[in-house]
Structure formats: C-alpha cells, structure tokens
Amino acid sequence: MRSTYLGAQHGTRTLGSHPRAGLTAPSVIEAFVSARIQDPSLLSKHAEPSYADFFAVPRS
C-alpha cells in the first residue's frame, strides 16, 4: 500500500534526510515527544510491570 501523504517530504528537516513515509505530520510527532519528555508522571516512583516480571516465580 502506498501513502498519499506528501506534506514535508521534500524540504529541510531536522529529523533526517530520508523521505517521509508515514501519515503523521512531523510537527505532531515532535509535539508528542516533547510532551512525553516533560511529563512529570514519568519521573514518579510508581513503576509499571516490566517484561522480566512475567518470568518471576510467584511466592506463596
């Protein structure tokens, strides 16, 4: 399947020199990344289960 998105394909970009292949505009991706970097909940001590937690032997 071929993308019909042509926005910002041929121009100067800060994210690389390869042609754009996705449907999401670079400004949307950059805004999401910036929001995740600034998210204080990512710095909290609460931790989600990790991949290794699924291999832990439950204690009874």
CHARMM internal coordinates of N, CA and C (Angstrom, degrees):
IC EDIT
DIST 1 N 1 CA 1.4471
DIST 1 CA 1 C 1.5219
ANGL 1 N 1 CA 1 C 108.43
DIST 1 C 2 N 1.2777
ANGL 1 CA 1 C 2 N 116.14
DIHE 1 N 1 CA 1 C 2 N 136.68
DIST 2 N 2 CA 1.4508
ANGL 1 C 2 N 2 CA 121.30
DIHE 1 CA 1 C 2 N 2 CA -176.89
DIST 2 CA 2 C 1.5214
ANGL 2 N 2 CA 2 C 111.63
DIHE 1 C 2 N 2 CA 2 C -107.40
DIST 2 C 3 N 1.3135
ANGL 2 CA 2 C 3 N 116.56
DIHE 2 N 2 CA 2 C 3 N 136.65
DIST 3 N 3 CA 1.4528
ANGL 2 C 3 N 3 CA 121.46
DIHE 2 CA 2 C 3 N 3 CA -179.15
DIST 3 CA 3 C 1.5167
ANGL 3 N 3 CA 3 C 110.82
DIHE 2 C 3 N 3 CA 3 C -75.24
DIST 3 C 4 N 1.3258
ANGL 3 CA 3 C 4 N 115.29
DIHE 3 N 3 CA 3 C 4 N 143.48
DIST 4 N 4 CA 1.4632
ANGL 3 C 4 N 4 CA 120.19
DIHE 3 CA 3 C 4 N 4 CA 175.72
DIST 4 CA 4 C 1.5176
ANGL 4 N 4 CA 4 C 111.22
DIHE 3 C 4 N 4 CA 4 C -102.42
DIST 4 C 5 N 1.3239
ANGL 4 CA 4 C 5 N 116.66
DIHE 4 N 4 CA 4 C 5 N 3.06
DIST 5 N 5 CA 1.4595
ANGL 4 C 5 N 5 CA 120.78
DIHE 4 CA 4 C 5 N 5 CA 179.39
DIST 5 CA 5 C 1.5176
ANGL 5 N 5 CA 5 C 109.08
DIHE 4 C 5 N 5 CA 5 C -76.15
DIST 5 C 6 N 1.3274
ANGL 5 CA 5 C 6 N 116.77
DIHE 5 N 5 CA 5 C 6 N 121.72
DIST 6 N 6 CA 1.4595
ANGL 5 C 6 N 6 CA 120.70
DIHE 5 CA 5 C 6 N 6 CA -178.07
DIST 6 CA 6 C 1.5158
ANGL 6 N 6 CA 6 C 112.75
DIHE 5 C 6 N 6 CA 6 C -117.35
DIST 6 C 7 N 1.3200
ANGL 6 CA 6 C 7 N 117.98
DIHE 6 N 6 CA 6 C 7 N -2.07
DIST 7 N 7 CA 1.4525
ANGL 6 C 7 N 7 CA 120.93
DIHE 6 CA 6 C 7 N 7 CA -177.26
DIST 7 CA 7 C 1.5213
ANGL 7 N 7 CA 7 C 112.60
DIHE 6 C 7 N 7 CA 7 C -65.15
DIST 7 C 8 N 1.3116
ANGL 7 CA 7 C 8 N 117.37
DIHE 7 N 7 CA 7 C 8 N 134.89
DIST 8 N 8 CA 1.4630
ANGL 7 C 8 N 8 CA 125.76
DIHE 7 CA 7 C 8 N 8 CA 175.07
DIST 8 CA 8 C 1.5160
ANGL 8 N 8 CA 8 C 113.93
DIHE 7 C 8 N 8 CA 8 C 58.27
DIST 8 C 9 N 1.3255
ANGL 8 CA 8 C 9 N 117.59
DIHE 8 N 8 CA 8 C 9 N 30.05
DIST 9 N 9 CA 1.4594
ANGL 8 C 9 N 9 CA 119.53
DIHE 8 CA 8 C 9 N 9 CA 178.56
DIST 9 CA 9 C 1.5111
ANGL 9 N 9 CA 9 C 112.28
DIHE 8 C 9 N 9 CA 9 C -81.28
DIST 9 C 10 N 1.2965
ANGL 9 CA 9 C 10 N 116.72
DIHE 9 N 9 CA 9 C 10 N -40.80
DIST 10 N 10 CA 1.4578
ANGL 9 C 10 N 10 CA 120.21
DIHE 9 CA 9 C 10 N 10 CA -174.78
DIST 10 CA 10 C 1.5179
ANGL 10 N 10 CA 10 C 109.55
DIHE 9 C 10 N 10 CA 10 C -117.23
DIST 10 C 11 N 1.2961
ANGL 10 CA 10 C 11 N 116.00
DIHE 10 N 10 CA 10 C 11 N 91.58
DIST 11 N 11 CA 1.4501
ANGL 10 C 11 N 11 CA 118.99
DIHE 10 CA 10 C 11 N 11 CA -179.26
DIST 11 CA 11 C 1.5106
ANGL 11 N 11 CA 11 C 109.43
DIHE 10 C 11 N 11 CA 11 C -176.02
DIST 11 C 12 N 1.2820
ANGL 11 CA 11 C 12 N 114.63
DIHE 11 N 11 CA 11 C 12 N -179.76
DIST 12 N 12 CA 1.4580
ANGL 11 C 12 N 12 CA 119.66
DIHE 11 CA 11 C 12 N 12 CA 178.82
DIST 12 CA 12 C 1.5235
ANGL 12 N 12 CA 12 C 108.73
DIHE 11 C 12 N 12 CA 12 C -82.89
DIST 12 C 13 N 1.3139
ANGL 12 CA 12 C 13 N 114.81
DIHE 12 N 12 CA 12 C 13 N 122.23
DIST 13 N 13 CA 1.4563
ANGL 12 C 13 N 13 CA 120.52
DIHE 12 CA 12 C 13 N 13 CA 178.97
DIST 13 CA 13 C 1.5159
ANGL 13 N 13 CA 13 C 108.69
DIHE 12 C 13 N 13 CA 13 C -129.15
DIST 13 C 14 N 1.3214
ANGL 13 CA 13 C 14 N 115.23
DIHE 13 N 13 CA 13 C 14 N 156.06
DIST 14 N 14 CA 1.4557
ANGL 13 C 14 N 14 CA 119.59
DIHE 13 CA 13 C 14 N 14 CA 178.83
DIST 14 CA 14 C 1.5265
ANGL 14 N 14 CA 14 C 111.54
DIHE 13 C 14 N 14 CA 14 C -91.22
DIST 14 C 15 N 1.3205
ANGL 14 CA 14 C 15 N 117.99
DIHE 14 N 14 CA 14 C 15 N -8.66
DIST 15 N 15 CA 1.4559
ANGL 14 C 15 N 15 CA 120.47
DIHE 14 CA 14 C 15 N 15 CA -173.95
DIST 15 CA 15 C 1.5231
ANGL 15 N 15 CA 15 C 113.92
DIHE 14 C 15 N 15 CA 15 C -93.77
DIST 15 C 16 N 1.3042
ANGL 15 CA 15 C 16 N 119.40
DIHE 15 N 15 CA 15 C 16 N -0.76
DIST 16 N 16 CA 1.4536
ANGL 15 C 16 N 16 CA 120.22
DIHE 15 CA 15 C 16 N 16 CA 178.61
DIST 16 CA 16 C 1.5092
ANGL 16 N 16 CA 16 C 112.18
DIHE 15 C 16 N 16 CA 16 C 145.92
DIST 16 C 17 N 1.3202
ANGL 16 CA 16 C 17 N 114.90
DIHE 16 N 16 CA 16 C 17 N 177.85
DIST 17 N 17 CA 1.4565
ANGL 16 C 17 N 17 CA 118.89
DIHE 16 CA 16 C 17 N 17 CA -176.61
DIST 17 CA 17 C 1.5225
ANGL 17 N 17 CA 17 C 112.98
DIHE 16 C 17 N 17 CA 17 C -110.67
DIST 17 C 18 N 1.3350
ANGL 17 CA 17 C 18 N 117.84
DIHE 17 N 17 CA 17 C 18 N -3.37
DIST 18 N 18 CA 1.4608
ANGL 17 C 18 N 18 CA 119.46
DIHE 17 CA 17 C 18 N 18 CA 179.91
DIST 18 CA 18 C 1.5256
ANGL 18 N 18 CA 18 C 110.52
DIHE 17 C 18 N 18 CA 18 C -80.36
DIST 18 C 19 N 1.3373
ANGL 18 CA 18 C 19 N 117.87
DIHE 18 N 18 CA 18 C 19 N 155.32
DIST 19 N 19 CA 1.4644
ANGL 18 C 19 N 19 CA 120.19
DIHE 18 CA 18 C 19 N 19 CA -179.87
DIST 19 CA 19 C 1.5221
ANGL 19 N 19 CA 19 C 111.68
DIHE 18 C 19 N 19 CA 19 C -67.31
DIST 19 C 20 N 1.2974
ANGL 19 CA 19 C 20 N 116.37
DIHE 19 N 19 CA 19 C 20 N 149.80
DIST 20 N 20 CA 1.4636
ANGL 19 C 20 N 20 CA 122.50
DIHE 19 CA 19 C 20 N 20 CA -179.55
DIST 20 CA 20 C 1.5171
ANGL 20 N 20 CA 20 C 109.85
DIHE 19 C 20 N 20 CA 20 C -73.39
DIST 20 C 21 N 1.3410
ANGL 20 CA 20 C 21 N 117.20
DIHE 20 N 20 CA 20 C 21 N 132.74
DIST 21 N 21 CA 1.4536
ANGL 20 C 21 N 21 CA 120.99
DIHE 20 CA 20 C 21 N 21 CA -177.95
DIST 21 CA 21 C 1.5172
ANGL 21 N 21 CA 21 C 112.83
DIHE 20 C 21 N 21 CA 21 C -118.33
DIST 21 C 22 N 1.3157
ANGL 21 CA 21 C 22 N 119.68
DIHE 21 N 21 CA 21 C 22 N -15.43
DIST 22 N 22 CA 1.4574
ANGL 21 C 22 N 22 CA 121.99
DIHE 21 CA 21 C 22 N 22 CA -175.19
DIST 22 CA 22 C 1.5097
ANGL 22 N 22 CA 22 C 113.39
DIHE 21 C 22 N 22 CA 22 C -92.36
DIST 22 C 23 N 1.3222
ANGL 22 CA 22 C 23 N 115.54
DIHE 22 N 22 CA 22 C 23 N 178.87
DIST 23 N 23 CA 1.4552
ANGL 22 C 23 N 23 CA 121.28
DIHE 22 CA 22 C 23 N 23 CA -179.95
DIST 23 CA 23 C 1.5232
ANGL 23 N 23 CA 23 C 112.77
DIHE 22 C 23 N 23 CA 23 C -98.50
DIST 23 C 24 N 1.3149
ANGL 23 CA 23 C 24 N 117.63
DIHE 23 N 23 CA 23 C 24 N -13.60
DIST 24 N 24 CA 1.4633
ANGL 23 C 24 N 24 CA 121.17
DIHE 23 CA 23 C 24 N 24 CA -177.65
DIST 24 CA 24 C 1.5177
ANGL 24 N 24 CA 24 C 110.34
DIHE 23 C 24 N 24 CA 24 C -87.73
DIST 24 C 25 N 1.2976
ANGL 24 CA 24 C 25 N 114.95
DIHE 24 N 24 CA 24 C 25 N 130.11
DIST 25 N 25 CA 1.4668
ANGL 24 C 25 N 25 CA 120.55
DIHE 24 CA 24 C 25 N 25 CA -179.74
DIST 25 CA 25 C 1.5288
ANGL 25 N 25 CA 25 C 109.92
DIHE 24 C 25 N 25 CA 25 C -65.35
DIST 25 C 26 N 1.3388
ANGL 25 CA 25 C 26 N 117.99
DIHE 25 N 25 CA 25 C 26 N 143.28
DIST 26 N 26 CA 1.4635
ANGL 25 C 26 N 26 CA 121.13
DIHE 25 CA 25 C 26 N 26 CA -179.81
DIST 26 CA 26 C 1.5254
ANGL 26 N 26 CA 26 C 113.30
DIHE 25 C 26 N 26 CA 26 C -57.02
DIST 26 C 27 N 1.3197
ANGL 26 CA 26 C 27 N 117.84
DIHE 26 N 26 CA 26 C 27 N -34.15
DIST 27 N 27 CA 1.4685
ANGL 26 C 27 N 27 CA 120.18
DIHE 26 CA 26 C 27 N 27 CA -179.73
DIST 27 CA 27 C 1.5237
ANGL 27 N 27 CA 27 C 111.10
DIHE 26 C 27 N 27 CA 27 C -65.64
DIST 27 C 28 N 1.3309
ANGL 27 CA 27 C 28 N 117.73
DIHE 27 N 27 CA 27 C 28 N -33.61
DIST 28 N 28 CA 1.4621
ANGL 27 C 28 N 28 CA 121.52
DIHE 27 CA 27 C 28 N 28 CA 178.66
DIST 28 CA 28 C 1.5256
ANGL 28 N 28 CA 28 C 109.83
DIHE 27 C 28 N 28 CA 28 C -69.13
DIST 28 C 29 N 1.3259
ANGL 28 CA 28 C 29 N 116.80
DIHE 28 N 28 CA 28 C 29 N -43.35
DIST 29 N 29 CA 1.4616
ANGL 28 C 29 N 29 CA 121.47
DIHE 28 CA 28 C 29 N 29 CA 178.83
DIST 29 CA 29 C 1.5197
ANGL 29 N 29 CA 29 C 110.29
DIHE 28 C 29 N 29 CA 29 C -63.67
DIST 29 C 30 N 1.3184
ANGL 29 CA 29 C 30 N 117.47
DIHE 29 N 29 CA 29 C 30 N -44.72
DIST 30 N 30 CA 1.4629
ANGL 29 C 30 N 30 CA 121.38
DIHE 29 CA 29 C 30 N 30 CA 179.80
DIST 30 CA 30 C 1.5284
ANGL 30 N 30 CA 30 C 111.17
DIHE 29 C 30 N 30 CA 30 C -63.18
DIST 30 C 31 N 1.3375
ANGL 30 CA 30 C 31 N 117.55
DIHE 30 N 30 CA 30 C 31 N -38.62
DIST 31 N 31 CA 1.4619
ANGL 30 C 31 N 31 CA 120.68
DIHE 30 CA 30 C 31 N 31 CA 178.15
DIST 31 CA 31 C 1.5238
ANGL 31 N 31 CA 31 C 110.70
DIHE 30 C 31 N 31 CA 31 C -65.80
DIST 31 C 32 N 1.3227
ANGL 31 CA 31 C 32 N 117.64
DIHE 31 N 31 CA 31 C 32 N -40.31
DIST 32 N 32 CA 1.4634
ANGL 31 C 32 N 32 CA 121.41
DIHE 31 CA 31 C 32 N 32 CA 178.18
DIST 32 CA 32 C 1.5198
ANGL 32 N 32 CA 32 C 110.77
DIHE 31 C 32 N 32 CA 32 C -63.99
DIST 32 C 33 N 1.3107
ANGL 32 CA 32 C 33 N 117.21
DIHE 32 N 32 CA 32 C 33 N -46.60
DIST 33 N 33 CA 1.4695
ANGL 32 C 33 N 33 CA 121.02
DIHE 32 CA 32 C 33 N 33 CA -179.76
DIST 33 CA 33 C 1.5244
ANGL 33 N 33 CA 33 C 110.21
DIHE 32 C 33 N 33 CA 33 C -62.69
DIST 33 C 34 N 1.3103
ANGL 33 CA 33 C 34 N 117.41
DIHE 33 N 33 CA 33 C 34 N -43.14
DIST 34 N 34 CA 1.4663
ANGL 33 C 34 N 34 CA 120.71
DIHE 33 CA 33 C 34 N 34 CA 178.86
DIST 34 CA 34 C 1.5224
ANGL 34 N 34 CA 34 C 110.98
DIHE 33 C 34 N 34 CA 34 C -61.71
DIST 34 C 35 N 1.3265
ANGL 34 CA 34 C 35 N 116.90
DIHE 34 N 34 CA 34 C 35 N -41.61
DIST 35 N 35 CA 1.4627
ANGL 34 C 35 N 35 CA 120.19
DIHE 34 CA 34 C 35 N 35 CA 179.15
DIST 35 CA 35 C 1.5204
ANGL 35 N 35 CA 35 C 111.15
DIHE 34 C 35 N 35 CA 35 C -65.20
DIST 35 C 36 N 1.3217
ANGL 35 CA 35 C 36 N 118.06
DIHE 35 N 35 CA 35 C 36 N -38.56
DIST 36 N 36 CA 1.4584
ANGL 35 C 36 N 36 CA 121.25
DIHE 35 CA 35 C 36 N 36 CA 179.40
DIST 36 CA 36 C 1.5279
ANGL 36 N 36 CA 36 C 110.91
DIHE 35 C 36 N 36 CA 36 C -68.94
DIST 36 C 37 N 1.3052
ANGL 36 CA 36 C 37 N 117.08
DIHE 36 N 36 CA 36 C 37 N -36.71
DIST 37 N 37 CA 1.4684
ANGL 36 C 37 N 37 CA 120.55
DIHE 36 CA 36 C 37 N 37 CA 178.93
DIST 37 CA 37 C 1.5258
ANGL 37 N 37 CA 37 C 110.26
DIHE 36 C 37 N 37 CA 37 C -66.18
DIST 37 C 38 N 1.3260
ANGL 37 CA 37 C 38 N 116.37
DIHE 37 N 37 CA 37 C 38 N -38.70
DIST 38 N 38 CA 1.4638
ANGL 37 C 38 N 38 CA 120.95
DIHE 37 CA 37 C 38 N 38 CA -177.37
DIST 38 CA 38 C 1.5332
ANGL 38 N 38 CA 38 C 113.24
DIHE 37 C 38 N 38 CA 38 C -86.44
DIST 38 C 39 N 1.3249
ANGL 38 CA 38 C 39 N 119.26
DIHE 38 N 38 CA 38 C 39 N -0.70
DIST 39 N 39 CA 1.4606
ANGL 38 C 39 N 39 CA 123.55
DIHE 38 CA 38 C 39 N 39 CA -175.42
DIST 39 CA 39 C 1.5275
ANGL 39 N 39 CA 39 C 110.65
DIHE 38 C 39 N 39 CA 39 C -71.95
DIST 39 C 40 N 1.3392
ANGL 39 CA 39 C 40 N 118.23
DIHE 39 N 39 CA 39 C 40 N 113.14
DIST 40 N 40 CA 1.4692
ANGL 39 C 40 N 40 CA 119.79
DIHE 39 CA 39 C 40 N 40 CA -178.37
DIST 40 CA 40 C 1.5315
ANGL 40 N 40 CA 40 C 112.97
DIHE 39 C 40 N 40 CA 40 C -68.10
DIST 40 C 41 N 1.3208
ANGL 40 CA 40 C 41 N 118.31
DIHE 40 N 40 CA 40 C 41 N -21.82
DIST 41 N 41 CA 1.4641
ANGL 40 C 41 N 41 CA 119.90
DIHE 40 CA 40 C 41 N 41 CA -179.82
DIST 41 CA 41 C 1.5253
ANGL 41 N 41 CA 41 C 111.65
DIHE 40 C 41 N 41 CA 41 C -67.50
DIST 41 C 42 N 1.3123
ANGL 41 CA 41 C 42 N 117.59
DIHE 41 N 41 CA 41 C 42 N -21.50
DIST 42 N 42 CA 1.4609
ANGL 41 C 42 N 42 CA 119.96
DIHE 41 CA 41 C 42 N 42 CA 177.61
DIST 42 CA 42 C 1.5249
ANGL 42 N 42 CA 42 C 111.42
DIHE 41 C 42 N 42 CA 42 C -73.73
DIST 42 C 43 N 1.3275
ANGL 42 CA 42 C 43 N 116.83
DIHE 42 N 42 CA 42 C 43 N -16.70
DIST 43 N 43 CA 1.4588
ANGL 42 C 43 N 43 CA 121.46
DIHE 42 CA 42 C 43 N 43 CA -179.80
DIST 43 CA 43 C 1.5263
ANGL 43 N 43 CA 43 C 112.53
DIHE 42 C 43 N 43 CA 43 C -96.70
DIST 43 C 44 N 1.3263
ANGL 43 CA 43 C 44 N 117.30
DIHE 43 N 43 CA 43 C 44 N -2.46
DIST 44 N 44 CA 1.4569
ANGL 43 C 44 N 44 CA 119.88
DIHE 43 CA 43 C 44 N 44 CA -178.97
DIST 44 CA 44 C 1.5248
ANGL 44 N 44 CA 44 C 110.57
DIHE 43 C 44 N 44 CA 44 C -71.62
DIST 44 C 45 N 1.3185
ANGL 44 CA 44 C 45 N 115.10
DIHE 44 N 44 CA 44 C 45 N 165.52
DIST 45 N 45 CA 1.4569
ANGL 44 C 45 N 45 CA 120.06
DIHE 44 CA 44 C 45 N 45 CA -178.47
DIST 45 CA 45 C 1.5171
ANGL 45 N 45 CA 45 C 112.35
DIHE 44 C 45 N 45 CA 45 C -80.95
DIST 45 C 46 N 1.3059
ANGL 45 CA 45 C 46 N 118.09
DIHE 45 N 45 CA 45 C 46 N -11.11
DIST 46 N 46 CA 1.4652
ANGL 45 C 46 N 46 CA 121.49
DIHE 45 CA 45 C 46 N 46 CA 177.98
DIST 46 CA 46 C 1.5233
ANGL 46 N 46 CA 46 C 109.09
DIHE 45 C 46 N 46 CA 46 C -67.89
DIST 46 C 47 N 1.3081
ANGL 46 CA 46 C 47 N 116.49
DIHE 46 N 46 CA 46 C 47 N 126.50
DIST 47 N 47 CA 1.4595
ANGL 46 C 47 N 47 CA 120.50
DIHE 46 CA 46 C 47 N 47 CA -178.11
DIST 47 CA 47 C 1.5247
ANGL 47 N 47 CA 47 C 110.18
DIHE 46 C 47 N 47 CA 47 C -118.44
DIST 47 C 48 N 1.2943
ANGL 47 CA 47 C 48 N 115.97
DIHE 47 N 47 CA 47 C 48 N 137.23
DIST 48 N 48 CA 1.4592
ANGL 47 C 48 N 48 CA 121.93
DIHE 47 CA 47 C 48 N 48 CA 174.94
DIST 48 CA 48 C 1.5235
ANGL 48 N 48 CA 48 C 109.05
DIHE 47 C 48 N 48 CA 48 C -78.34
DIST 48 C 49 N 1.3157
ANGL 48 CA 48 C 49 N 118.08
DIHE 48 N 48 CA 48 C 49 N 161.06
DIST 49 N 49 CA 1.4633
ANGL 48 C 49 N 49 CA 119.72
DIHE 48 CA 48 C 49 N 49 CA 176.59
DIST 49 CA 49 C 1.5269
ANGL 49 N 49 CA 49 C 110.57
DIHE 48 C 49 N 49 CA 49 C -60.80
DIST 49 C 50 N 1.3139
ANGL 49 CA 49 C 50 N 115.33
DIHE 49 N 49 CA 49 C 50 N 140.24
DIST 50 N 50 CA 1.4545
ANGL 49 C 50 N 50 CA 119.53
DIHE 49 CA 49 C 50 N 50 CA 178.22
DIST 50 CA 50 C 1.5236
ANGL 50 N 50 CA 50 C 109.90
DIHE 49 C 50 N 50 CA 50 C -99.69
DIST 50 C 51 N 1.2833
ANGL 50 CA 50 C 51 N 116.16
DIHE 50 N 50 CA 50 C 51 N 171.68
DIST 51 N 51 CA 1.4568
ANGL 50 C 51 N 51 CA 121.76
DIHE 50 CA 50 C 51 N 51 CA 178.77
DIST 51 CA 51 C 1.5220
ANGL 51 N 51 CA 51 C 111.03
DIHE 50 C 51 N 51 CA 51 C -58.24
DIST 51 C 52 N 1.3241
ANGL 51 CA 51 C 52 N 116.78
DIHE 51 N 51 CA 51 C 52 N -39.55
DIST 52 N 52 CA 1.4620
ANGL 51 C 52 N 52 CA 121.50
DIHE 51 CA 51 C 52 N 52 CA -178.49
DIST 52 CA 52 C 1.5345
ANGL 52 N 52 CA 52 C 111.88
DIHE 51 C 52 N 52 CA 52 C -67.59
DIST 52 C 53 N 1.3206
ANGL 52 CA 52 C 53 N 118.41
DIHE 52 N 52 CA 52 C 53 N -24.60
DIST 53 N 53 CA 1.4625
ANGL 52 C 53 N 53 CA 121.11
DIHE 52 CA 52 C 53 N 53 CA -180.00
DIST 53 CA 53 C 1.5278
ANGL 53 N 53 CA 53 C 112.38
DIHE 52 C 53 N 53 CA 53 C -63.19
DIST 53 C 54 N 1.3069
ANGL 53 CA 53 C 54 N 117.35
DIHE 53 N 53 CA 53 C 54 N -25.36
DIST 54 N 54 CA 1.4574
ANGL 53 C 54 N 54 CA 120.37
DIHE 53 CA 53 C 54 N 54 CA -179.22
DIST 54 CA 54 C 1.5282
ANGL 54 N 54 CA 54 C 111.91
DIHE 53 C 54 N 54 CA 54 C -76.00
DIST 54 C 55 N 1.3166
ANGL 54 CA 54 C 55 N 116.90
DIHE 54 N 54 CA 54 C 55 N -12.76
DIST 55 N 55 CA 1.4626
ANGL 54 C 55 N 55 CA 121.27
DIHE 54 CA 54 C 55 N 55 CA 178.83
DIST 55 CA 55 C 1.5263
ANGL 55 N 55 CA 55 C 112.21
DIHE 54 C 55 N 55 CA 55 C -101.58
DIST 55 C 56 N 1.3161
ANGL 55 CA 55 C 56 N 117.12
DIHE 55 N 55 CA 55 C 56 N -4.01
DIST 56 N 56 CA 1.4666
ANGL 55 C 56 N 56 CA 120.53
DIHE 55 CA 55 C 56 N 56 CA -179.05
DIST 56 CA 56 C 1.5261
ANGL 56 N 56 CA 56 C 109.54
DIHE 55 C 56 N 56 CA 56 C -71.51
DIST 56 C 57 N 1.2994
ANGL 56 CA 56 C 57 N 115.33
DIHE 56 N 56 CA 56 C 57 N 141.12
DIST 57 N 57 CA 1.4625
ANGL 56 C 57 N 57 CA 120.82
DIHE 56 CA 56 C 57 N 57 CA 178.26
DIST 57 CA 57 C 1.5215
ANGL 57 N 57 CA 57 C 108.26
DIHE 56 C 57 N 57 CA 57 C -82.06
DIST 57 C 58 N 1.3448
ANGL 57 CA 57 C 58 N 117.10
DIHE 57 N 57 CA 57 C 58 N 124.19
DIST 58 N 58 CA 1.4684
ANGL 57 C 58 N 58 CA 118.54
DIHE 57 CA 57 C 58 N 58 CA 179.79
DIST 58 CA 58 C 1.5297
ANGL 58 N 58 CA 58 C 110.75
DIHE 57 C 58 N 58 CA 58 C -66.77
DIST 58 C 59 N 1.3241
ANGL 58 CA 58 C 59 N 115.70
DIHE 58 N 58 CA 58 C 59 N 138.01
DIST 59 N 59 CA 1.4717
ANGL 58 C 59 N 59 CA 121.11
DIHE 58 CA 58 C 59 N 59 CA 178.53
DIST 59 CA 59 C 1.5119
ANGL 59 N 59 CA 59 C 109.29
DIHE 58 C 59 N 59 CA 59 C -93.56
DIST 59 C 60 N 1.3190
ANGL 59 CA 59 C 60 N 116.01
DIHE 59 N 59 CA 59 C 60 N 134.94
DIST 60 N 60 CA 1.4686
ANGL 59 C 60 N 60 CA 118.75
DIHE 59 CA 59 C 60 N 60 CA -179.90
DIST 60 CA 60 C 1.4986
ANGL 60 N 60 CA 60 C 112.58
DIHE 59 C 60 N 60 CA 60 C -116.20
END
COOR INIT
IC SEED 1 N 1 CA 1 C
IC BUILD
